[in-house]
Amino acid sequence: MFDRRLRFYATTALLGYGIAWASGIYLTLIGFRGSPAECSLSCLWGAVPDSLGWLLVSVCGYRAFKVFFTVHKEKRAESLDIGHGLEEEHILEITREILAHRRVAKRLRKVEALAWSDTQSWYWLRFKWQGYRKPSMLVVASGLRGRLEPEDWRTYLNWHYLRHKPRQTLYVAQPFIRAMLPLLLLAAIGVNQLVFFGQQASELFGAVFLPPTILLFVYLFGSAMKKVFLRLDSVASESLGNGTLLSLFNKIDSLHLPDSEKAKKREGLEARLWPEPNISERISNLANRVPFPERTS
């Protein structure tokens, strides 16, 4: 059911995008400048389908995006279970210890409560606002409750926060920069067209090549972000010590968490466009990781 809806919305959005693309070229060729008062009948022949195309993109594109990111998730309200045991105290102690050395809000450094979420993914942590001048609540996936050792939690929490301020920033960002290259190249050529051939030539160039370049970027974006996340894992693994993060991922994989198992089932175009790597991809990435060369002074 969800797959059919996704195909329908995605196909309709692409059809609308194609209509808007063709209409944009047509309007550029006849020199339409966007003034309805000066628009002739020939302009309307382009403006009407152009508006229709963008309407389809807006409506169906949004619905396709929404279905794409909910197709493997059950629609149910989140339930938070606030814990008060030794495990929760240990996790909060490690969290406060880590945050004490980071530039974060005071209410985060003094987090005093932990809640287990039955809808949150295993790789995600968040703080829940409890009110003015009240300490925040740390929210963790309930699938990990009672299933990790104290040192596993230390590795897990350090891994989470190392991803927010990684070393080797250029190395981590390279996949995203490469995905941006078509847009950057198009912008450079567009400026060249404007300088040497005038505004009309630049507008025609943009009308012809900008839409397919945006589609290419959307196609490359998911794969690029997945590589960014995997590189963040590699950099964090170097800081945590050889094999420590890999052992944690193997242990989490052995738990067969529902959201983790569902993520493994993505395939084809869906797997390529999905920006977050699954646990198997994370394990394979660390198992085949080549150590970074040591820095010399």
C-alpha positions as CSV (number, residue, x, y, z in Angstrom):
1,M,0.0,0.0,0.0
2,F,2.7,2.4,1.0
3,D,4.9,1.5,-1.9
4,R,2.1,2.2,-4.4
5,R,1.4,5.5,-2.8
6,L,5.0,6.4,-2.9
7,R,5.3,5.5,-6.6
8,F,2.2,7.5,-7.4
9,Y,3.2,10.6,-5.6
10,A,6.8,10.5,-6.8
11,T,5.8,9.9,-10.4
12,T,3.2,12.7,-10.3
13,A,5.7,15.1,-8.7
14,L,8.3,14.2,-11.4
15,L,5.6,14.8,-14.1
16,G,4.8,18.2,-12.6
17,Y,8.6,19.0,-12.5
18,G,8.9,18.1,-16.2
19,I,5.9,20.3,-17.1
20,A,7.4,23.2,-15.1
21,W,10.8,22.6,-16.7
22,A,9.4,22.7,-20.2
23,S,7.2,25.7,-19.5
24,G,10.2,27.5,-18.0
25,I,12.2,27.0,-21.2
26,Y,9.2,28.2,-23.3
27,L,8.7,31.3,-21.2
28,T,12.4,32.1,-21.3
29,L,12.5,31.7,-25.1
30,I,9.7,34.2,-25.6
31,G,11.2,36.7,-23.1
32,F,8.5,36.5,-20.4
33,R,9.5,38.6,-17.4
34,G,6.8,37.7,-15.0
35,S,4.5,40.7,-15.4
36,P,0.9,39.6,-15.9
37,A,-0.2,43.0,-17.1
38,E,2.2,42.7,-20.1
39,C,1.7,39.0,-20.7
40,S,0.3,38.2,-24.1
41,L,-1.7,35.1,-24.9
42,S,1.5,33.2,-25.8
43,C,2.8,33.9,-22.4
44,L,-0.3,32.5,-20.8
45,W,0.2,29.3,-22.7
46,G,3.4,28.9,-20.8
47,A,2.4,30.4,-17.4
48,V,-0.7,28.2,-16.9
49,P,1.1,24.8,-17.3
50,D,4.1,26.2,-15.4
51,S,1.9,27.0,-12.4
52,L,0.2,23.6,-12.7
53,G,3.5,21.9,-12.8
54,W,4.8,23.6,-9.6
55,L,1.5,22.9,-7.9
56,L,1.9,19.2,-8.6
57,V,5.5,19.3,-7.4
58,S,4.5,21.1,-4.1
59,V,1.6,18.8,-3.3
60,C,2.8,15.5,-4.5
61,G,6.4,16.1,-3.7
62,Y,5.6,16.8,-0.1
63,R,3.4,13.7,0.1
64,A,6.1,11.5,-1.5
65,F,8.6,12.9,0.9
66,K,6.3,12.2,3.9
67,V,5.5,8.6,2.7
68,F,9.2,7.9,1.9
69,F,10.3,8.7,5.5
70,T,7.4,6.9,7.2
71,V,7.0,3.8,5.0
72,H,8.9,1.6,7.5
73,K,7.6,3.2,10.6
74,E,4.5,2.3,12.6
75,K,2.2,5.2,13.2
76,R,1.8,5.3,17.0
77,A,2.1,7.8,19.7
78,E,5.4,8.0,21.6
79,S,5.4,6.6,25.1
80,L,8.1,7.8,27.5
81,D,9.0,5.7,30.6
82,I,11.0,7.6,33.1
83,G,13.6,5.4,34.8
84,H,14.9,5.7,38.3
85,G,17.3,2.7,38.6
86,L,21.0,2.2,38.7
87,E,21.3,1.9,34.9
88,E,19.6,5.3,34.5
89,E,21.9,6.9,37.1
90,H,25.0,5.5,35.4
91,I,23.9,6.8,32.0
92,L,23.1,10.3,33.4
93,E,26.5,10.4,35.2
94,I,28.4,9.6,32.0
95,T,26.3,12.2,30.1
96,R,27.0,14.9,32.6
97,E,30.7,14.0,32.5
98,I,30.8,14.3,28.8
99,L,28.8,17.5,28.6
100,A,30.9,19.2,31.3
101,H,33.7,19.5,28.7
102,R,31.4,20.8,25.9
103,R,30.0,24.2,25.2
104,V,26.3,23.5,25.8
105,A,23.4,25.1,27.7
106,K,23.6,24.9,31.5
107,R,20.3,23.0,31.7
108,L,21.8,20.3,29.4
109,R,24.9,19.8,31.6
110,K,22.6,19.4,34.6
111,V,20.3,16.8,33.1
112,E,18.7,14.9,36.0
113,A,16.2,12.5,34.4
114,L,16.2,9.8,31.7
115,A,13.2,8.6,29.8
116,W,13.0,5.5,27.5
117,S,11.2,6.1,24.2
118,D,9.4,3.2,22.4
119,T,9.5,5.0,19.0
120,Q,13.0,6.5,19.0
121,S,15.7,4.9,16.8
122,W,18.6,3.3,18.5
123,Y,21.2,5.7,17.0
124,W,19.4,8.8,18.2
125,L,19.6,10.8,21.5
126,R,17.7,13.9,22.4
127,F,16.9,16.2,25.3
128,K,13.3,17.0,26.2
129,W,12.4,20.4,27.5
130,Q,10.5,20.2,30.8
131,G,9.9,23.8,31.6
132,Y,11.5,27.1,32.4
133,R,14.5,26.7,34.7
134,K,14.0,23.0,34.9
135,P,16.7,20.5,33.9
136,S,16.2,18.7,30.6
137,M,15.3,15.1,30.3
138,L,17.6,12.7,28.3
139,V,15.5,10.5,25.9
140,V,17.0,7.2,24.8
141,A,15.6,4.3,22.7
142,S,13.8,1.8,24.9
143,G,15.2,-1.1,22.8
144,L,18.6,-0.6,24.5
145,R,17.2,-0.6,28.0
146,G,18.9,-3.2,30.2
147,R,20.8,-4.7,27.3
148,L,24.1,-2.8,27.3
149,E,27.0,-3.0,29.8
150,P,28.2,0.2,31.6
151,E,31.2,0.4,29.3
152,D,29.0,0.0,26.3
153,W,27.0,3.0,27.4
154,R,30.1,5.1,27.8
155,T,31.1,4.1,24.2
156,Y,27.6,4.8,23.0
157,L,27.4,8.3,24.6
158,N,30.9,9.3,23.5
159,W,30.1,8.1,19.9
160,H,27.0,10.2,19.9
161,Y,28.7,13.4,21.0
162,L,31.9,12.9,19.0
163,R,29.7,13.0,15.8
164,H,28.6,16.6,16.7
165,K,32.1,18.0,16.7
166,P,34.3,15.7,14.7
167,R,37.9,16.0,13.9
168,Q,39.0,15.6,10.2
169,T,36.2,18.0,9.2
170,L,37.3,18.2,5.5
171,Y,37.5,14.5,5.3
172,V,34.0,14.1,6.7
173,A,32.5,16.7,4.4
174,Q,34.1,15.5,1.2
175,P,31.1,13.3,0.0
176,F,28.7,16.2,0.4
177,I,31.0,18.6,-1.3
178,R,31.3,16.2,-4.3
179,A,27.5,16.0,-4.4
180,M,27.4,19.8,-4.6
181,L,29.8,20.0,-7.5
182,P,27.2,19.9,-10.3
183,L,25.3,22.9,-8.7
184,L,28.6,24.8,-8.2
185,L,29.6,24.1,-11.8
186,L,26.2,25.2,-13.1
187,A,26.4,28.4,-11.1
188,A,29.9,29.2,-12.4
189,I,28.8,28.6,-16.0
190,G,25.7,30.7,-15.5
191,V,27.8,33.6,-14.3
192,N,30.0,33.1,-17.3
193,Q,27.0,33.2,-19.6
194,L,25.8,36.4,-17.9
195,V,29.1,38.2,-18.3
196,F,29.9,37.2,-21.8
197,F,26.5,36.6,-23.5
198,G,24.1,38.7,-21.5
199,Q,21.1,38.2,-19.2
200,Q,18.8,36.4,-21.7
201,A,21.5,33.8,-22.5
202,S,22.1,33.2,-18.8
203,E,18.4,32.8,-18.1
204,L,17.9,30.4,-21.0
205,F,20.9,28.4,-19.8
206,G,19.4,28.2,-16.3
207,A,16.0,27.3,-17.5
208,V,17.4,24.4,-19.5
209,F,20.1,23.0,-17.1
210,L,19.0,24.0,-13.6
211,P,16.1,21.5,-13.2
212,P,18.0,18.4,-14.2
213,T,21.0,19.5,-12.1
214,I,18.7,19.8,-9.1
215,L,17.4,16.3,-9.8
216,L,20.9,15.0,-10.0
217,F,21.8,16.7,-6.7
218,V,18.7,15.1,-5.0
219,Y,19.8,11.7,-6.4
220,L,23.3,12.1,-5.0
221,F,22.3,13.7,-1.7
222,G,21.2,10.6,0.1
223,S,24.3,8.6,-0.8
224,A,26.5,11.5,0.1
225,M,25.0,12.0,3.5
226,K,25.3,8.2,4.2
227,K,29.0,8.4,3.4
228,V,29.2,11.5,5.7
229,F,27.7,9.5,8.6
230,L,30.0,6.5,7.9
231,R,33.0,8.8,7.9
232,L,31.8,10.3,11.2
233,D,31.8,6.8,12.6
234,S,35.4,6.2,11.3
235,V,36.6,9.4,13.0
236,A,34.8,8.6,16.2
237,S,36.2,5.1,16.2
238,E,39.7,6.4,16.0
239,S,39.1,8.5,19.1
240,L,37.5,5.7,21.1
241,G,40.1,3.2,20.3
242,N,40.5,0.3,17.9
243,G,37.6,-2.0,17.8
244,T,35.6,-0.4,20.6
245,L,32.9,1.2,18.5
246,L,32.8,-1.9,16.2
247,S,32.2,-4.1,19.2
248,L,29.3,-1.9,20.3
249,F,27.7,-2.0,16.8
250,N,28.1,-5.8,16.7
251,K,26.4,-6.0,20.1
252,I,23.5,-3.7,19.1
253,D,23.1,-5.7,15.9
254,S,22.8,-8.9,17.9
255,L,19.9,-7.4,19.7
256,H,17.8,-7.5,16.5
257,L,16.0,-4.2,17.3
258,P,12.8,-3.8,15.2
259,D,13.9,-0.4,13.7
260,S,17.4,-1.8,12.9
261,E,16.0,-4.9,11.2
262,K,13.6,-2.8,9.2
263,A,16.4,-0.6,8.0
264,K,18.2,-3.6,6.6
265,K,15.3,-4.4,4.3
266,R,15.6,-1.2,2.3
267,E,16.8,-1.9,-1.2
268,G,17.2,-0.4,-4.7
269,L,16.5,3.3,-5.1
270,E,15.0,3.6,-1.6
271,A,18.3,2.3,-0.1
272,R,20.3,4.7,-2.2
273,L,18.2,7.8,-1.3
274,W,18.0,7.0,2.4
275,P,20.6,9.3,4.1
276,E,21.1,7.2,7.3
277,P,23.2,4.0,7.1
278,N,21.8,0.9,8.7
279,I,23.7,-1.1,11.3
280,S,25.1,-3.6,8.8
281,E,26.6,-0.7,6.7
282,R,28.1,0.8,9.9
283,I,29.7,-2.5,10.9
284,S,31.1,-3.1,7.4
285,N,32.5,0.4,7.2
286,L,34.4,0.0,10.5
287,A,35.5,-3.6,9.8
288,N,37.1,-2.4,6.5
289,R,38.3,0.9,7.8
290,V,41.8,2.0,6.9
291,P,43.5,3.8,9.9
292,F,44.3,7.4,9.4
293,P,48.0,8.2,9.0
294,E,49.6,9.4,12.2
295,R,50.3,13.1,12.4
296,T,53.9,14.2,12.8
297,S,55.0,17.4,14.4
